[in-house]
Amino acid sequence: MMLSIDREEKALILNVGMALVGRELEVQKKVSIEIEDGRITSIASGFRSKGLTFKYGVVMPALVNAHMHVLDYAFQEAGLNLELSELVSEPHGLKHKLISTLNERDMRNAALRLFNKLIRQGVYKAVIFCERLEAISLLRDAAKALGLDVTLLARPKRLNGRLLIGEALDKADGLGLDSPLRYSISELEQMSSECIKRGLLKATHISEIHMTHRQGDVKLAIEHFNSDMAIHGVHLEEDDVYALSLNNVSLVLCPRSNMWFSSGLPPLRYLLKHDVNLLIGTDNAGWINPDIWRELEALFNLSRLQGLHVDPREILKIATVNIHRVKGMKAPNNILEEGLDANFIILNGEEIDLGYSQNIYASIVKRGCPEAVIYRVFSRLVIEEPYDFIGRSSLRGFSANASN
């Protein structure tokens, strides 16, 4: 169930068994939340007589998918036995050849189906690298129709050797480079300057494979592109991680993608030691099922594999509130605090058996799933439902009672 809260609606009151409140996701039990004019006007202890009551509900910030490629969802599992470079490298990889063959209908249908999956998972925000500039407006329209907030990052094309930066930024929310290695230093600095001038985001892949790390992609991304976000960072060394932290560059982890493409695993010990702002994404939708819940569990497992005892609350932040630490990012609020925008989800605590849990955060990270998301409140978006394949979560087996 999704609610669109607009300025003409009366207050909505939700009574829930548990809420993860504030930037630290502090657990508060048996609370009532009131939403009016798209904002959280009250978070109070105890149930109220009015509103909807979710006795076993858990309210938490809506999720963020911080790195996606959408267009390859139109040709899932193509080239399964190809190496990463043969599959996704621009411009000669199979992915780019196939993307160039897609028509508008192909791209629109892929986007609508994919965005619908995100909404059902409880994702309210996605950051998307778009390989075709003409697809930007199409993806934006599809996201708006389904109530998903998107940041669409383009790649400037070349014409007679000239980089068409302005043309890309006129349509997109910033730049999302496949690699800084494909550009000269002057081009990187020009792109950075233009983004800063327009207040737009700068992001790039770095060190997904050994070769690009050896060639110095980290230095180019930080010193010349002045990147706000970097993606992957699988082969970072400690001095690279320190440089990311020092320059306030957020890093988006994509562990399931890194495993599937046999790229390696990100150095979590260094990233946590130097307090790099971490986010999480699902990467290429054509090969990685875009499910943030599965990504979270994979990251938690990875931390244990690397001998770390990471607080699962910190893992949960990576998929929720850390988006607000990204410099240059424009994202609607999803922090549960009075006076802020209401973008949150309610989990069915019975679906993941939280009544047996010894650690609420760990249970949500390990057992959360789209099926457990039974209520979504996305406040500032216009929700339309014109497509008959849009899924609607049921309240089966859940204690939800309306009163008054």
C-alpha positions as CSV (number, residue, x, y, z in Angstrom):
1,M,0.0,0.0,0.0
2,M,1.3,3.4,-0.9
3,L,0.0,6.8,0.3
4,S,0.6,10.0,-1.6
5,I,0.4,12.8,1.0
6,D,-0.5,16.1,-0.7
7,R,-1.2,19.6,0.7
8,E,-5.0,19.2,0.5
9,E,-5.2,16.0,2.6
10,K,-6.1,16.1,6.3
11,A,-3.7,14.7,8.9
12,L,-2.8,11.0,8.7
13,I,-2.2,9.3,12.0
14,L,-0.3,6.0,12.1
15,N,0.1,4.0,15.3
16,V,3.0,1.6,15.1
17,G,4.7,-0.9,17.4
18,M,8.2,0.4,16.7
19,A,9.9,3.3,15.0
20,L,13.6,4.0,14.0
21,V,13.8,7.7,14.8
22,G,16.4,10.3,13.9
23,R,19.7,10.1,12.1
24,E,20.8,7.4,14.6
25,L,17.7,5.3,13.9
26,E,17.0,5.1,17.6
27,V,14.4,2.5,18.5
28,Q,11.2,3.9,20.0
29,K,8.4,1.5,20.9
30,K,4.6,2.0,20.6
31,V,4.5,5.4,19.0
32,S,2.0,7.5,17.0
33,I,3.1,9.4,14.0
34,E,1.1,12.3,12.5
35,I,1.6,13.5,9.0
36,E,0.1,16.7,7.6
37,D,0.9,18.7,4.5
38,G,3.5,16.1,3.6
39,R,5.5,16.6,6.8
40,I,5.8,14.7,10.1
41,T,4.1,17.0,12.6
42,S,4.3,14.7,15.6
43,I,6.1,11.6,16.9
44,A,4.6,10.7,20.3
45,S,4.7,7.9,22.7
46,G,1.6,5.7,22.9
47,F,-1.2,4.9,20.5
48,R,-3.9,7.4,19.7
49,S,-7.5,6.5,19.2
50,K,-7.6,7.8,15.7
51,G,-5.8,6.6,12.6
52,L,-4.4,3.3,11.4
53,T,-2.9,0.9,13.9
54,F,-0.1,-1.4,13.0
55,K,0.5,-3.3,16.2
56,Y,3.5,-5.2,14.8
57,G,4.6,-2.5,12.4
58,V,8.1,-1.1,12.3
59,V,8.5,2.4,10.8
60,M,11.9,3.2,9.3
61,P,13.3,5.6,6.7
62,A,12.5,4.8,3.1
63,L,15.4,3.1,1.3
64,V,17.9,4.5,-1.2
65,N,19.4,2.7,-4.2
66,A,22.5,4.9,-4.7
67,H,23.8,3.4,-7.9
68,M,21.9,1.8,-10.8
69,H,22.1,1.3,-14.5
70,V,18.6,1.0,-15.8
71,L,18.7,0.5,-19.6
72,D,20.3,-2.9,-19.5
73,Y,17.3,-4.2,-17.7
74,A,15.9,-4.6,-21.2
75,F,18.3,-7.4,-22.0
76,Q,18.8,-9.4,-18.8
77,E,21.6,-12.0,-18.6
78,A,23.1,-11.2,-21.9
79,G,26.7,-12.3,-22.4
80,L,26.9,-14.3,-19.2
81,N,30.3,-15.7,-19.9
82,L,32.0,-12.5,-20.9
83,E,34.6,-10.7,-18.8
84,L,33.6,-7.4,-17.2
85,S,35.5,-5.3,-19.7
86,E,34.0,-7.2,-22.7
87,L,30.5,-6.7,-21.2
88,V,30.3,-3.2,-19.9
89,S,33.3,-1.2,-21.1
90,E,32.4,1.9,-23.1
91,P,32.0,2.2,-26.1
92,H,32.7,-1.3,-27.4
93,G,31.3,-3.6,-24.6
94,L,28.3,-5.7,-25.4
95,K,26.1,-3.7,-23.0
96,H,26.6,-0.5,-25.0
97,K,26.0,-2.2,-28.3
98,L,22.7,-3.5,-27.1
99,I,21.7,-0.3,-25.4
100,S,22.2,1.5,-28.8
101,T,19.6,-0.8,-30.3
102,L,16.8,0.0,-27.8
103,N,13.9,2.1,-29.0
104,E,11.8,4.4,-26.8
105,R,9.2,1.7,-26.0
106,D,11.9,-0.7,-24.9
107,M,13.5,1.8,-22.6
108,R,10.2,3.0,-21.2
109,N,8.9,-0.5,-20.4
110,A,12.2,-1.5,-18.8
111,A,12.2,1.6,-16.6
112,L,8.6,1.3,-15.5
113,R,9.0,-2.4,-14.6
114,L,12.3,-1.7,-12.8
115,F,11.0,1.3,-10.9
116,N,7.9,-0.6,-9.9
117,K,10.2,-3.2,-8.3
118,L,12.0,-0.5,-6.4
119,I,8.8,1.1,-5.1
120,R,7.6,-2.3,-3.8
121,Q,10.9,-2.8,-1.9
122,G,10.4,0.6,-0.2
123,V,12.9,2.5,-2.2
124,Y,12.0,6.2,-2.5
125,K,15.3,7.5,-4.0
126,A,17.5,6.1,-6.8
127,V,20.7,7.5,-8.3
128,I,21.0,6.4,-12.0
129,F,23.8,6.4,-14.5
130,C,22.2,6.9,-17.9
131,E,24.2,5.8,-20.9
132,R,21.9,7.5,-23.5
133,L,21.3,11.2,-23.2
134,E,18.0,11.0,-25.0
135,A,16.7,8.6,-22.4
136,I,17.0,11.1,-19.6
137,S,13.5,12.6,-20.0
138,L,12.0,9.2,-20.6
139,L,13.4,7.9,-17.3
140,R,12.4,11.0,-15.4
141,D,8.8,10.7,-16.7
142,A,8.6,7.0,-15.7
143,A,10.0,7.7,-12.2
144,K,7.5,10.5,-11.7
145,A,4.6,8.3,-12.8
146,L,5.5,5.8,-10.1
147,G,6.4,8.2,-7.3
148,L,10.1,7.5,-7.3
149,D,12.6,10.4,-6.7
150,V,15.6,10.0,-9.1
151,T,18.9,11.6,-9.7
152,L,19.8,11.1,-13.3
153,L,23.5,11.3,-14.2
154,A,24.6,11.6,-17.9
155,R,27.8,11.1,-19.8
156,P,28.8,13.9,-22.2
157,K,29.2,12.8,-25.8
158,R,31.9,14.0,-28.2
159,L,31.3,15.8,-31.5
160,N,34.4,16.3,-33.7
161,G,36.6,15.8,-30.7
162,R,34.7,18.3,-28.5
163,L,33.1,17.2,-25.3
164,L,29.4,18.3,-25.2
165,I,29.2,19.0,-21.5
166,G,26.5,21.7,-21.5
167,E,24.2,19.6,-23.7
168,A,24.4,16.8,-21.1
169,L,23.9,19.0,-18.1
170,D,20.9,20.8,-19.7
171,K,19.0,17.5,-19.4
172,A,20.5,15.7,-16.4
173,D,21.1,16.2,-12.7
174,G,24.8,15.9,-13.0
175,L,27.5,13.7,-14.6
176,G,28.1,10.0,-14.0
177,L,31.3,8.9,-15.7
178,D,32.2,5.3,-16.5
179,S,35.8,6.2,-15.6
180,P,37.8,9.4,-15.3
181,L,40.6,7.6,-17.3
182,R,38.6,8.2,-20.5
183,Y,39.1,12.0,-20.2
184,S,42.0,14.4,-20.2
185,I,42.8,16.4,-17.1
186,S,41.5,19.6,-18.7
187,E,38.2,17.8,-19.6
188,L,37.8,16.5,-16.1
189,E,38.4,20.0,-14.7
190,Q,36.0,21.5,-17.2
191,M,33.3,19.1,-16.3
192,S,33.8,19.7,-12.6
193,S,33.7,23.4,-13.1
194,E,30.5,23.3,-15.1
195,C,28.8,21.0,-12.5
196,I,29.8,23.3,-9.7
197,K,28.6,26.3,-11.5
198,R,25.1,24.7,-12.0
199,G,25.0,23.1,-8.6
200,L,24.9,19.6,-10.1
201,L,26.3,16.2,-8.9
202,K,29.6,14.7,-10.0
203,A,30.1,10.9,-9.8
204,T,32.3,8.3,-11.4
205,H,33.3,4.7,-11.1
206,I,36.7,4.1,-9.6
207,S,39.0,1.0,-9.0
208,E,36.4,-1.6,-9.9
209,I,39.3,-3.6,-11.4
210,H,43.0,-3.7,-10.6
211,M,44.0,-2.1,-13.9
212,T,42.1,1.1,-13.5
213,H,43.4,1.5,-10.0
214,R,47.0,1.1,-11.2
215,Q,46.3,3.7,-13.9
216,G,45.4,6.3,-11.2
217,D,41.7,6.7,-11.5
218,V,41.4,7.6,-7.8
219,K,43.7,10.6,-8.1
220,L,41.9,11.8,-11.3
221,A,38.5,11.5,-9.6
222,I,39.5,13.4,-6.5
223,E,42.0,16.0,-7.7
224,H,40.7,16.9,-11.1
225,F,37.0,15.8,-11.3
226,N,36.3,16.8,-7.7
227,S,33.9,13.9,-7.5
228,D,31.0,14.0,-4.9
229,M,30.4,10.3,-5.2
230,A,32.5,7.4,-6.3
231,I,31.3,3.9,-7.2
232,H,32.8,0.5,-6.3
233,G,36.3,1.2,-4.9
234,V,37.0,-2.5,-4.8
235,H,40.8,-2.1,-5.1
236,L,41.4,0.9,-3.0
237,E,44.4,1.0,-0.7
238,E,44.4,2.8,2.6
239,D,45.9,6.0,1.3
240,D,43.2,6.1,-1.3
241,V,40.5,5.7,1.3
242,Y,42.1,8.4,3.5
243,A,42.0,10.7,0.4
244,L,38.3,10.0,-0.1
245,S,37.6,10.8,3.5
246,L,39.7,13.9,3.5
247,N,37.9,15.3,0.4
248,N,34.4,14.3,1.6
249,V,33.9,11.9,-1.3
250,S,31.1,9.4,-0.6
251,L,31.6,5.8,-1.8
252,V,28.8,3.6,-3.1
253,L,29.3,-0.1,-2.5
254,C,27.8,-2.7,-4.9
255,P,28.9,-6.0,-3.3
256,R,26.6,-8.4,-5.3
257,S,27.8,-6.8,-8.5
258,N,31.4,-7.1,-7.5
259,M,30.9,-10.7,-6.6
260,W,29.1,-11.6,-9.9
261,F,31.6,-9.9,-12.1
262,S,34.5,-11.3,-10.0
263,S,35.9,-7.9,-9.4
264,G,36.8,-8.5,-5.7
265,L,35.5,-7.1,-2.5
266,P,35.7,-3.5,-1.1
267,P,38.2,-2.9,1.8
268,L,35.6,-2.3,4.5
269,R,38.2,-2.2,7.3
270,Y,39.9,0.9,5.7
271,L,36.6,2.5,4.8
272,L,35.2,2.2,8.3
273,K,38.5,3.2,9.9
274,H,38.6,6.5,8.0
275,D,34.8,7.2,8.3
276,V,34.1,7.4,4.6
277,N,30.4,8.1,4.0
278,L,29.1,4.8,2.5
279,L,26.0,4.1,0.5
280,I,24.8,1.0,-1.4
281,G,23.6,0.3,-4.9
282,T,22.7,-2.6,-7.1
283,D,24.6,-1.5,-10.3
284,N,23.7,-3.1,-13.6
285,A,20.0,-4.2,-13.6
286,G,20.6,-6.5,-16.6
287,W,22.8,-8.8,-14.5
288,I,22.1,-8.0,-10.8
289,N,18.5,-8.3,-9.5
290,P,18.0,-4.8,-8.2
291,D,17.0,-5.6,-4.6
292,I,18.5,-3.4,-1.9
293,W,17.4,-5.9,0.8
294,R,19.6,-8.6,-0.7
295,E,22.4,-6.1,-1.1
296,L,22.2,-5.2,2.6
297,E,22.5,-8.8,3.7
298,A,25.4,-9.4,1.3
299,L,27.2,-6.4,2.8
300,F,26.7,-7.5,6.4
301,N,28.0,-11.0,5.4
302,L,30.9,-9.4,3.7
303,S,31.8,-7.5,6.8
304,R,32.0,-10.7,8.8
305,L,34.0,-12.4,6.0
306,Q,36.6,-9.6,6.4
307,G,36.7,-10.2,10.2
308,L,34.8,-7.1,11.1
309,H,32.1,-6.8,13.8
310,V,30.1,-4.0,12.2
311,D,27.1,-2.6,14.1
312,P,24.1,-3.6,11.9
313,R,22.6,-0.2,12.6
314,E,25.5,1.3,10.6
315,I,24.7,-1.1,7.8
316,L,21.1,0.1,7.8
317,K,22.2,3.7,7.7
318,I,24.1,2.9,4.4
319,A,20.8,2.2,2.7
320,T,18.8,5.0,4.3
321,V,20.0,8.2,6.0
322,N,23.6,8.4,4.7
323,I,22.3,9.9,1.4
324,H,22.1,13.2,3.3
325,R,25.8,13.2,3.9
326,V,26.6,13.3,0.1
327,K,27.9,16.7,-0.9
328,G,25.9,18.1,-3.8
329,M,23.0,15.6,-3.4
330,K,19.5,16.8,-3.6
331,A,17.3,14.2,-1.8
332,P,14.0,14.6,-0.1
333,N,14.2,13.9,3.6
334,N,13.7,10.4,4.9
335,I,14.8,10.9,8.5
336,L,12.0,10.3,11.0
337,E,12.0,13.7,12.8
338,E,9.2,16.1,13.6
339,G,9.0,19.0,11.0
340,L,10.7,17.1,8.2
341,D,9.3,15.5,5.0
342,A,7.6,12.2,5.5
343,N,9.3,9.5,3.4
344,F,9.2,6.2,5.3
345,I,8.0,2.6,5.1
346,I,6.3,0.3,7.5
347,L,7.6,-3.3,7.8
348,N,5.4,-6.1,8.9
349,G,7.3,-7.3,12.0
350,E,5.5,-10.6,11.9
351,E,6.7,-11.3,8.4
352,I,10.3,-11.3,9.6
353,D,9.4,-12.5,13.1
354,L,10.9,-9.6,15.0
355,G,9.2,-10.9,18.2
356,Y,12.0,-13.5,18.4
357,S,14.9,-11.0,17.6
358,Q,17.8,-10.4,20.0
359,N,18.9,-7.5,17.7
360,I,16.3,-5.5,15.8
361,Y,18.8,-3.9,13.4
362,A,20.4,-7.2,12.5
363,S,17.1,-8.8,11.9
364,I,16.0,-6.0,9.6
365,V,19.2,-6.1,7.7
366,K,19.3,-9.9,7.4
367,R,15.6,-10.7,7.0
368,G,14.1,-7.6,5.4
369,C,12.5,-8.2,2.0
370,P,10.0,-6.6,-0.3
371,E,7.2,-8.9,1.0
372,A,7.7,-7.3,4.5
373,V,7.1,-3.8,3.2
374,I,3.4,-3.3,3.7
375,Y,3.0,0.5,3.8
376,R,4.9,3.4,2.1
377,V,4.5,7.1,2.7
378,F,6.3,9.2,0.0
379,S,5.3,12.8,0.7
380,R,6.5,15.2,-1.9
381,L,5.9,13.1,-5.1
382,V,2.8,13.0,-7.3
383,I,1.7,9.4,-7.3
384,E,-0.1,8.2,-10.4
385,E,-0.9,4.6,-11.2
386,P,-1.7,4.3,-14.9
387,Y,0.0,1.0,-15.5
388,D,-1.9,-2.2,-14.8
389,F,1.2,-4.2,-13.9
390,I,2.0,-2.0,-10.8
391,G,2.1,-4.3,-7.8
392,R,0.2,-3.4,-4.7
393,S,1.3,-4.8,-1.3
394,S,-1.4,-6.6,0.6
395,L,-2.0,-6.6,4.3
396,R,-2.3,-10.4,4.5
397,G,-1.6,-11.8,7.9
398,F,-1.0,-8.4,9.4
399,S,-2.7,-6.7,12.3
400,A,-3.8,-3.3,10.8
401,N,-7.0,-1.7,12.1
402,A,-8.6,1.6,11.1
403,S,-10.5,3.5,13.7
404,N,-12.6,6.6,13.5
